[in-house]
């Protein structure tokens, strides 16, 4: 049975290494917006695995920009806390453990719900 949560309230999600993000639920509209973002469409349609990986990373970055409202445990090279912004989101997701955790805990969760709805 698919259990729907009608709340659109953001929730705290632990990523890795003491980093937590406060994220809104990933909706179909957000996913479509990410897939159609110019940063993604510029990379789409290429043939190699490296290009597919680049698209996946860019989609994750766009999604993160749409869902992340706040975070803890993220700072600059001097250890100063940084505000959520596109350059810092990009830098965070350029780190493999953060990308993998984001994919698993935010993106894959939405995909599992979508698969359950279609089963």
TORDOKOL-765104 format. One record per atom (N, C-alpha, C): chain; x, y, z; atom name; residue number from 1; residue in three letters. Coordinates in steps of 0.001 Angstrom, whole numbers, plus 500000, padded with zeros to 6 digits. Atoms other than C-alpha are relative to their C-alpha. Example, Ala and Ser with C-alpha at 12.3 -4.5 7.8 and 13.67 -1.06 7.14 Angstrom:
BEGIN
TORPA kette   east  north     up atom  nr rest
TORPA     A 500890 498810 500000    N   1  ALA
TORPA     A 512300 495500 507800   CA   1  ALA
TORPA     A 500900 501200 500000    C   1  ALA
TORPA     A 499180 498810 499940    N   2  SER
TORPA     A 513670 498940 507140   CA   2  SER
TORPA     A 499230 501090 500730    C   2  SER
! end
This chain:
BEGIN
TORPA kette   east  north     up atom  nr rest
TORPA     A 500840 498823 500000    N   1  UNK
TORPA     A 500000 500000 500000   CA   1  UNK
TORPA     A 500884 501239 500000    C   1  UNK
TORPA     A 499301 498719 500048    N   2  UNK
TORPA     A 501246 503452 499137   CA   2  UNK
TORPA     A 499440 500890 501095    C   2  UNK
TORPA     A 500410 499105 498920    N   3  UNK
TORPA     A 501139 505696 502173   CA   3  UNK
TORPA     A 500417 501407 499624    C   3  UNK
TORPA     A 499729 498630 500423    N   4  UNK
TORPA     A 500837 509334 501200   CA   4  UNK
TORPA     A 500067 500918 501209    C   4  UNK
TORPA     A 499869 498957 498983    N   5  UNK
TORPA     A 501982 512172 503403   CA   5  UNK
TORPA     A 499661 501313 499313    C   5  UNK
TORPA     A 500453 498784 500660    N   6  UNK
TORPA     A 500080 515298 502437   CA   6  UNK
TORPA     A 500732 501239 500480    C   6  UNK
TORPA     A 499259 498865 499473    N   7  UNK
TORPA     A 502422 517507 504423   CA   7  UNK
TORPA     A 501076 500434 499016    C   7  UNK
TORPA     A 498923 499469 500827    N   8  UNK
TORPA     A 504669 519764 502418   CA   8  UNK
TORPA     A 501059 500665 500875    C   8  UNK
TORPA     A 499037 499426 499061    N   9  UNK
TORPA     A 506624 520706 505529   CA   9  UNK
TORPA     A 501396 499452 499743    C   9  UNK
TORPA     A 498625 500495 500138    N  10  UNK
TORPA     A 510396 520516 505187   CA  10  UNK
TORPA     A 500377 499122 501186    C  10  UNK
TORPA     A 499514 500871 498919    N  11  UNK
TORPA     A 512224 517896 507233   CA  11  UNK
TORPA     A 501520 499974 499975    C  11  UNK
TORPA     A 498548 500107 499892    N  12  UNK
TORPA     A 515767 517482 508465   CA  12  UNK
TORPA     A 500423 498607 499572    C  12  UNK
TORPA     A 499465 501263 500513    N  13  UNK
TORPA     A 517762 514773 506696   CA  13  UNK
TORPA     A 501501 500003 500233    C  13  UNK
TORPA     A 498559 500161 499811    N  14  UNK
TORPA     A 521219 513565 507756   CA  14  UNK
TORPA     A 500601 499480 498704    C  14  UNK
TORPA     A 499318 500477 501198    N  15  UNK
TORPA     A 523523 513254 504752   CA  15  UNK
TORPA     A 501194 499153 500407    C  15  UNK
TORPA     A 498780 500717 499628    N  16  UNK
TORPA     A 527074 512309 505790   CA  16  UNK
TORPA     A 500933 500980 500690    C  16  UNK
TORPA     A 498968 499165 499404    N  17  UNK
TORPA     A 529957 513611 507869   CA  17  UNK
TORPA     A 499488 501139 500867    C  17  UNK
TORPA     A 500548 498961 499139    N  18  UNK
TORPA     A 527752 515600 510231   CA  18  UNK
TORPA     A 499209 501074 499264    C  18  UNK
TORPA     A 500780 499035 500777    N  19  UNK
TORPA     A 525946 517446 507433   CA  19  UNK
TORPA     A 498532 499590 500032    C  19  UNK
TORPA     A 501456 500183 500032    N  20  UNK
TORPA     A 522185 517827 507749   CA  20  UNK
TORPA     A 499404 501076 499120    C  20  UNK
TORPA     A 500702 499017 500815    N  21  UNK
TORPA     A 519853 519495 505315   CA  21  UNK
TORPA     A 498531 500028 500409    C  21  UNK
TORPA     A 501437 499847 499808    N  22  UNK
TORPA     A 516378 520856 505850   CA  22  UNK
TORPA     A 499412 500126 498606    C  22  UNK
TORPA     A 500455 500078 501391    N  23  UNK
TORPA     A 514569 519884 502664   CA  23  UNK
TORPA     A 498489 499849 499908    C  23  UNK
TORPA     A 501405 500182 500339    N  24  UNK
TORPA     A 511091 520255 501256   CA  24  UNK
TORPA     A 499860 498663 499282    C  24  UNK
TORPA     A 500202 501242 500760    N  25  UNK
TORPA     A 509576 517058 499835   CA  25  UNK
TORPA     A 500182 500256 498506    C  25  UNK
TORPA     A 499775 499904 501439    N  26  UNK
TORPA     A 510600 516466 496233   CA  26  UNK
TORPA     A 498708 499633 499279    C  26  UNK
TORPA     A 501257 500225 500706    N  27  UNK
TORPA     A 507483 516823 494092   CA  27  UNK
TORPA     A 500255 499719 498524    C  27  UNK
TORPA     A 499908 500228 501450    N  28  UNK
TORPA     A 506809 515845 490498   CA  28  UNK
TORPA     A 500318 501300 499272    C  28  UNK
TORPA     A 499747 498704 500640    N  29  UNK
TORPA     A 506769 519525 489575   CA  29  UNK
TORPA     A 501463 500400 500137    C  29  UNK
TORPA     A 498580 499679 499798    N  30  UNK
TORPA     A 510241 519999 491075   CA  30  UNK
TORPA     A 500874 499132 499112    C  30  UNK
TORPA     A 499212 500915 500822    N  31  UNK
TORPA     A 511554 516929 489260   CA  31  UNK
TORPA     A 499946 500423 498540    C  31  UNK
TORPA     A 500135 499540 501386    N  32  UNK
TORPA     A 510182 518178 485938   CA  32  UNK
TORPA     A 500767 501300 499777    C  32  UNK
TORPA     A 499253 498744 500112    N  33  UNK
TORPA     A 511620 521628 486572   CA  33  UNK
TORPA     A 501496 499727 499919    C  33  UNK
TORPA     A 498571 500332 500024    N  34  UNK
TORPA     A 515025 520084 487271   CA  34  UNK
TORPA     A 500394 499399 498656    C  34  UNK
TORPA     A 499676 500642 501280    N  35  UNK
TORPA     A 514940 517937 484140   CA  35  UNK
TORPA     A 499986 500986 498841    C  35  UNK
TORPA     A 500107 499012 501075    N  36  UNK
TORPA     A 514024 520974 482035   CA  36  UNK
TORPA     A 500836 501251 500245    C  36  UNK
TORPA     A 499133 498867 499702    N  37  UNK
TORPA     A 516502 523367 483643   CA  37  UNK
TORPA     A 501054 500130 498893    C  37  UNK
TORPA     A 499001 499810 501070    N  38  UNK
TORPA     A 518863 524907 481035   CA  38  UNK
TORPA     A 501360 499365 500302    C  38  UNK
TORPA     A 498710 500634 499662    N  39  UNK
TORPA     A 521901 523583 482951   CA  39  UNK
TORPA     A 499971 498517 499685    C  39  UNK
TORPA     A 500143 501431 500274    N  40  UNK
TORPA     A 520551 520060 482468   CA  40  UNK
TORPA     A 499816 499755 498508    C  40  UNK
TORPA     A 500267 500235 501426    N  41  UNK
TORPA     A 519222 520346 478924   CA  41  UNK
TORPA     A 501234 500239 499137    C  41  UNK
TORPA     A 498756 499765 500747    N  42  UNK
TORPA     A 522597 521679 477778   CA  42  UNK
TORPA     A 500868 498741 499972    C  42  UNK
TORPA     A 499201 501225 499923    N  43  UNK
TORPA     A 524120 518343 478835   CA  43  UNK
TORPA     A 499269 498777 499450    C  43  UNK
TORPA     A 500812 501166 500360    N  44  UNK
TORPA     A 521260 516024 477859   CA  44  UNK
TORPA     A 500220 499592 498550    C  44  UNK
TORPA     A 499935 500506 501358    N  45  UNK
TORPA     A 521256 513850 474784   CA  45  UNK
TORPA     A 501369 499562 499555    C  45  UNK
TORPA     A 498663 500459 500376    N  46  UNK
TORPA     A 524905 512988 474842   CA  46  UNK
TORPA     A 500081 498495 500166    C  46  UNK
TORPA     A 499984 501451 500126    N  47  UNK
TORPA     A 525958 509419 474235   CA  47  UNK
TORPA     A 500849 499245 501023    C  47  UNK
TORPA     A 499074 500759 499171    N  48  UNK
TORPA     A 528706 508526 476696   CA  48  UNK
TORPA     A 499542 499932 501447    C  48  UNK
TORPA     A 500323 500163 498584    N  49  UNK
TORPA     A 528443 507310 480287   CA  49  UNK
TORPA     A 500432 501223 500798    C  49  UNK
TORPA     A 499543 498807 499292    N  50  UNK
TORPA     A 530481 510301 481436   CA  50  UNK
TORPA     A 498997 501137 499865    C  50  UNK
TORPA     A 500997 498954 500203    N  51  UNK
TORPA     A 527896 512621 479916   CA  51  UNK
TORPA     A 498730 499697 500787    C  51  UNK
TORPA     A 501163 500378 499193    N  52  UNK
TORPA     A 525055 510666 481564   CA  52  UNK
TORPA     A 500254 500291 501472    C  52  UNK
TORPA     A 499646 499705 498619    N  53  UNK
TORPA     A 526862 510981 484870   CA  53  UNK
TORPA     A 499967 501508 500261    C  53  UNK
TORPA     A 500020 498545 499866    N  54  UNK
TORPA     A 527271 514718 484302   CA  54  UNK
TORPA     A 498568 500509 500083    C  54  UNK
TORPA     A 501408 499616 499946    N  55  UNK
TORPA     A 523533 515020 483654   CA  55  UNK
TORPA     A 499419 499649 501366    C  55  UNK
TORPA     A 500507 500415 498692    N  56  UNK
TORPA     A 522732 513059 486831   CA  56  UNK
TORPA     A 500472 500947 501101    C  56  UNK
TORPA     A 499463 499073 499008    N  57  UNK
TORPA     A 524999 515326 488874   CA  57  UNK
TORPA     A 499317 501363 499885    C  57  UNK
TORPA     A 500623 498681 500183    N  58  UNK
TORPA     A 523520 518478 487363   CA  58  UNK
TORPA     A 498539 499975 500437    C  58  UNK
TORPA     A 501383 500123 499540    N  59  UNK
TORPA     A 519958 517249 487962   CA  59  UNK
TORPA     A 499961 500034 501523    C  59  UNK
TORPA     A 499957 500003 498530    N  60  UNK
TORPA     A 520868 516561 491603   CA  60  UNK
TORPA     A 500250 501401 500542    C  60  UNK
TORPA     A 499709 498636 499553    N  61  UNK
TORPA     A 522302 520067 491957   CA  61  UNK
TORPA     A 498785 500899 499852    C  61  UNK
TORPA     A 501197 499185 500204    N  62  UNK
TORPA     A 519172 521646 490493   CA  62  UNK
TORPA     A 498932 499616 501028    C  62  UNK
TORPA     A 500970 500449 498999    N  63  UNK
TORPA     A 516921 519516 492719   CA  63  UNK
TORPA     A 500376 500538 501376    C  63  UNK
TORPA     A 499556 499499 498695    N  64  UNK
TORPA     A 519017 520461 495752   CA  64  UNK
TORPA     A 499672 501478 500150    C  64  UNK
TORPA     A 500325 498581 499948    N  65  UNK
TORPA     A 518551 524118 494896   CA  65  UNK
TORPA     A 498517 500251 500206    C  65  UNK
TORPA     A 501447 499870 499844    N  66  UNK
TORPA     A 514797 523570 494806   CA  66  UNK
TORPA     A 499505 499558 501377    C  66  UNK
TORPA     A 500543 500572 498756    N  67  UNK
TORPA     A 514428 521561 498018   CA  67  UNK
TORPA     A 500697 500451 501271    C  67  UNK
TORPA     A 499266 499683 498768    N  68  UNK
TORPA     A 517151 522645 500463   CA  68  UNK
TORPA     A 499656 501405 500474    C  68  UNK
TORPA     A 500321 498712 499383    N  69  UNK
TORPA     A 515990 525421 502773   CA  69  UNK
TORPA     A 501077 500453 500975    C  69  UNK
TORPA     A 499004 499688 498972    N  70  UNK
TORPA     A 518701 525224 505413   CA  70  UNK
TORPA     A 500927 498804 500121    C  70  UNK
TORPA     A 499104 501114 499734    N  71  UNK
TORPA     A 521642 523123 506497   CA  71  UNK
TORPA     A 500828 500276 501223    C  71  UNK
TORPA     A 499075 499934 498863    N  72  UNK
TORPA     A 523974 522397 509354   CA  72  UNK
TORPA     A 501242 499208 499626    C  72  UNK
TORPA     A 498757 500730 500234    N  73  UNK
TORPA     A 527594 521330 509255   CA  73  UNK
TORPA     A 500680 500322 498684    C  73  UNK
TORPA     A 499389 499615 501276    N  74  UNK
TORPA     A 528520 523155 506043   CA  74  UNK
TORPA     A 500691 501339 500192    C  74  UNK
TORPA     A 499235 498768 499860    N  75  UNK
TORPA     A 531271 525753 506067   CA  75  UNK
TORPA     A 501015 500153 498889    C  75  UNK
TORPA     A 498976 499737 501013    N  76  UNK
TORPA     A 533920 527338 503902   CA  76  UNK
TORPA     A 501343 499450 500467    C  76  UNK
TORPA     A 498671 500547 499691    N  77  UNK
TORPA     A 537631 526511 503897   CA  77  UNK
TORPA     A 500556 500507 501325    C  77  UNK
TORPA     A 499563 499466 498711    N  78  UNK
TORPA     A 538105 528677 507008   CA  78  UNK
TORPA     A 499132 499479 501146    C  78  UNK
TORPA     A 500876 500536 498967    N  79  UNK
TORPA     A 535361 526805 508862   CA  79  UNK
TORPA     A 498846 500920 500365    C  79  UNK
TORPA     A 501116 499088 499761    N  80  UNK
TORPA     A 532902 529691 508691   CA  80  UNK
TORPA     A 498736 499415 499375    C  80  UNK
TORPA     A 501276 500497 500492    N  81  UNK
TORPA     A 529279 528645 508323   CA  81  UNK
TORPA     A 499597 500786 498754    C  81  UNK
TORPA     A 500448 499346 501228    N  82  UNK
TORPA     A 527908 529376 504843   CA  82  UNK
TORPA     A 498496 499815 499845    C  82  UNK
TORPA     A 501430 500069 500265    N  83  UNK
TORPA     A 524349 530126 503830   CA  83  UNK
TORPA     A 499737 499121 498784    C  83  UNK
TORPA     A 500404 500801 501153    N  84  UNK
TORPA     A 522497 527889 501418   CA  84  UNK
TORPA     A 499937 500908 498771    C  84  UNK
TORPA     A 500011 499263 501259    N  85  UNK
TORPA     A 523184 529173 497901   CA  85  UNK
TORPA     A 500499 499056 498913    C  85  UNK
TORPA     A 499633 500871 501106    N  86  UNK
TORPA     A 523783 527712 494460   CA  86  UNK
TORPA     A 501481 499622 499982    C  86  UNK
TORPA     A 498590 500418 500038    N  87  UNK
TORPA     A 527603 527855 494581   CA  87  UNK
TORPA     A 500364 499011 501108    C  87  UNK
TORPA     A 499683 500909 498896    N  88  UNK
TORPA     A 527723 526147 497989   CA  88  UNK
TORPA     A 499289 498664 499832    C  88  UNK
TORPA     A 500683 501261 500298    N  89  UNK
TORPA     A 525105 523560 496984   CA  89  UNK
TORPA     A 500818 499216 498979    C  89  UNK
TORPA     A 499186 500665 501018    N  90  UNK
TORPA     A 527206 522783 493905   CA  90  UNK
TORPA     A 501265 499411 500612    C  90  UNK
TORPA     A 498775 500488 499354    N  91  UNK
TORPA     A 530357 522477 496015   CA  91  UNK
TORPA     A 499708 498794 500896    C  91  UNK
TORPA     A 500376 501116 499122    N  92  UNK
TORPA     A 528568 520207 498501   CA  92  UNK
TORPA     A 499787 498734 499180    C  92  UNK
TORPA     A 500321 501195 500779    N  93  UNK
TORPA     A 527273 517846 495814   CA  93  UNK
TORPA     A 501146 499548 499107    C  93  UNK
TORPA     A 498795 500453 500699    N  94  UNK
TORPA     A 530652 517757 494077   CA  94  UNK
TORPA     A 500793 499003 500842    C  94  UNK
TORPA     A 499377 500998 499116    N  95  UNK
TORPA     A 531734 515669 497082   CA  95  UNK
TORPA     A 499205 498703 499894    C  95  UNK
TORPA     A 500678 501264 500272    N  96  UNK
TORPA     A 530939 512045 496280   CA  96  UNK
TORPA     A 499118 499512 501145    C  96  UNK
TORPA     A 500882 500507 498933    N  97  UNK
TORPA     A 529641 511026 499754   CA  97  UNK
TORPA     A 498728 500830 500166    C  97  UNK
TORPA     A 501173 499137 499879    N  98  UNK
TORPA     A 527286 514014 499815   CA  98  UNK
TORPA     A 499037 499759 498843    C  98  UNK
TORPA     A 500825 500294 501172    N  99  UNK
TORPA     A 526044 513355 496284   CA  99  UNK
TORPA     A 499262 498680 500186    C  99  UNK
TORPA     A 500601 501316 499808    N 100  UNK
TORPA     A 525418 509678 497061   CA 100  UNK
TORPA     A 498909 500042 501069    C 100  UNK
TORPA     A 500994 499909 498926    N 101  UNK
TORPA     A 523617 510480 500323   CA 101  UNK
TORPA     A 498774 500782 499535    C 101  UNK
TORPA     A 501114 499204 500507    N 102  UNK
TORPA     A 521484 513147 498622   CA 102  UNK
TORPA     A 499161 499161 499039    C 102  UNK
TORPA     A 500714 500853 500948    N 103  UNK
TORPA     A 520584 510734 495817   CA 103  UNK
TORPA     A 499170 498949 500733    C 103  UNK
TORPA     A 500665 501078 499262    N 104  UNK
TORPA     A 519700 507989 498291   CA 104  UNK
TORPA     A 498848 500517 500854    C 104  UNK
TORPA     A 500966 499569 498989    N 105  UNK
TORPA     A 517806 510032 500863   CA 105  UNK
TORPA     A 498958 500980 499495    C 105  UNK
TORPA     A 500965 499032 500531    N 106  UNK
TORPA     A 516084 512683 498751   CA 106  UNK
TORPA     A 499442 499519 498657    C 106  UNK
TORPA     A 500456 500317 501353    N 107  UNK
TORPA     A 515940 511658 495099   CA 107  UNK
TORPA     A 499427 498580 499922    C 107  UNK
TORPA     A 500471 501383 500104    N 108  UNK
TORPA     A 515606 507870 495419   CA 108  UNK
TORPA     A 498696 499802 500756    C 108  UNK
TORPA     A 501254 500108 499254    N 109  UNK
TORPA     A 512899 508230 498044   CA 109  UNK
TORPA     A 498823 500441 499166    C 109  UNK
TORPA     A 501073 499525 500876    N 110  UNK
TORPA     A 510798 510218 495600   CA 110  UNK
TORPA     A 499768 499013 498865    C 110  UNK
TORPA     A 500145 500966 501096    N 111  UNK
TORPA     A 511496 507673 492858   CA 111  UNK
TORPA     A 499296 498732 500480    C 111  UNK
TORPA     A 500664 501185 499460    N 112  UNK
TORPA     A 510400 504783 495120   CA 112  UNK
TORPA     A 498507 500242 500139    C 112  UNK
TORPA     A 501426 499674 499885    N 113  UNK
TORPA     A 507108 506527 495832   CA 113  UNK
TORPA     A 499372 499980 498623    C 113  UNK
TORPA     A 500519 500003 501364    N 114  UNK
TORPA     A 506648 507064 492099   CA 114  UNK
TORPA     A 499842 498577 499487    C 114  UNK
TORPA     A 500090 501395 500444    N 115  UNK
TORPA     A 507362 503388 491406   CA 115  UNK
TORPA     A 498846 499283 500690    C 115  UNK
TORPA     A 501099 500620 499276    N 116  UNK
TORPA     A 504892 502318 494113   CA 116  UNK
TORPA     A 498659 500450 499439    C 116  UNK
TORPA     A 501250 499499 500556    N 117  UNK
TORPA     A 502191 504554 492620   CA 117  UNK
TORPA     A 499672 499298 498681    C 117  UNK
TORPA     A 500207 500588 501317    N 118  UNK
TORPA     A 502705 502914 489228   CA 118  UNK
TORPA     A 499950 498479 500022    C 118  UNK
TORPA     A 499994 501471 499913    N 119  UNK
TORPA     A 502825 499319 490502   CA 119  UNK
TORPA     A 498591 499435 499999    C 119  UNK
! end
